[in-house]
Amino acid sequence: MHIGVFYRLGGGRGKQINNLGLPHDTIVRQRERNVTVKPGKIPGTLLVEWDLVDHAHSYEARYARLPITEATVYTTVTTPKHSIVLEGLIQGQQYAIQIAGVNSDPHRAWSIEITSFVM
C-alpha cells in the first residue's frame, strides 16, 4: 500500500518571548518532529504519530481535505498523547495534517504539513 506524503513549511514567529519565558524561535524549532501518517486499522481512518515536543503538555492535530484554499476550515483535535487516530475521513480523499505542541503560549508552531490519501 502506498501513501503519498508531501511537505510544506509554515511560517515562524521570530524572537518574541512566550509565556514560558522562552524565545518563540525555541518553540518554532520544535516543528521538525518526525510526523508520520499511516492507514488506520479501519477504513476512513489515519494513524498520526510524532516525536515528543519539549514543554508541551498536550498536542493539537489539525487536518483538512485537499485542496487547501483560503476558504478551508481545519478540524482541530487535542490529545495528551503523541499519536492520534483521525476518524470519519472520506476514503479516496487526500488530507493535509499538521501537529503542534500546546503549552501556555497561545501561538502554535505547526509541524511541516503532511498530506495523505485515506484508504
C-alpha positions in Angstrom: 0.0 0.0 0.0 1.4 3.4 -1.0 0.6 6.6 0.8 1.6 9.9 -0.8 3.5 12.2 1.6 4.4 15.7 0.7 5.9 18.5 2.9 5.2 22.2 3.1 6.9 24.6 5.5 4.9 27.0 7.6 5.9 30.5 8.9 7.7 31.3 12.2 7.3 33.9 14.9 10.7 35.4 15.3 12.3 36.3 18.6 9.3 37.3 20.7 9.1 35.8 24.2 6.4 33.4 25.1 4.6 32.7 28.4 7.3 30.2 29.4 10.0 32.8 29.1 11.5 31.1 26.1 12.1 32.8 22.7 9.5 31.8 20.2 12.2 30.6 17.9 12.9 27.9 20.6 9.4 26.7 20.1 9.4 27.1 16.3 12.4 24.8 16.1 10.2 22.1 17.6 8.2 22.0 14.4 10.6 19.5 12.8 9.3 16.5 14.7 9.1 13.4 12.5 5.4 13.4 11.9 4.3 10.1 10.3 0.9 9.1 8.8 -0.3 5.6 8.2 -3.6 4.0 7.3 -5.7 3.3 10.4 -6.9 -0.2 11.3 -10.4 0.6 9.9 -11.3 2.2 6.6 -11.7 6.0 6.8 -9.0 6.5 9.5 -5.4 7.6 9.6 -2.9 7.0 12.4 -0.7 10.1 13.0 2.4 9.8 15.2 5.1 12.3 16.1 8.0 12.8 18.5 7.5 14.4 21.9 7.8 18.2 21.9 9.7 19.9 24.7 7.5 22.0 27.1 4.2 20.6 25.6 1.5 19.5 28.0 -0.8 18.3 25.1 -0.9 18.4 21.3 -3.2 19.7 18.6 -3.7 17.9 15.3 -5.4 19.9 12.6 -6.5 18.5 9.3 -8.5 19.4 6.2 -9.4 17.8 2.9 -7.3 18.9 -0.1 -7.1 21.2 -2.0 -6.4 23.8 0.7 -7.8 27.2 -0.3 -8.3 30.5 1.6 -11.8 29.2 2.5 -10.5 26.0 4.0 -11.5 25.4 7.6 -9.3 22.9 9.5 -10.7 20.4 12.0 -8.6 20.6 15.2 -8.4 17.9 17.9 -6.5 17.9 21.1 -4.8 14.9 22.7 -2.4 14.4 25.7 -0.6 11.7 23.7 1.9 11.9 20.8 -0.3 10.0 18.5 -3.9 10.1 17.3 -6.3 8.3 15.1 -8.2 10.6 12.8 -11.7 9.1 12.2 -14.6 9.8 9.9 -12.4 10.7 6.9 -13.6 10.1 3.3 -12.0 7.1 1.6 -10.1 8.0 -1.6 -9.7 11.7 -0.5 -6.4 13.4 0.3 -6.0 15.3 3.6 -3.4 17.8 4.9 -2.3 17.2 8.5 -0.3 19.3 10.9 0.7 18.8 14.6 1.6 21.4 17.3 2.7 21.1 20.9 0.4 23.0 23.3 1.6 24.9 26.4 0.6 28.3 28.0 1.6 30.2 24.8 -1.4 30.8 22.6 0.7 30.7 19.4 1.2 27.3 17.7 4.4 26.2 15.9 2.7 23.9 13.4 4.7 21.0 12.0 5.5 20.7 8.4 2.3 19.8 6.5 1.9 16.1 5.6 -0.6 15.0 3.1 -2.0 11.6 2.8 -4.7 9.6 1.0 -7.3 7.8 3.1 -7.8 4.1 2.3 
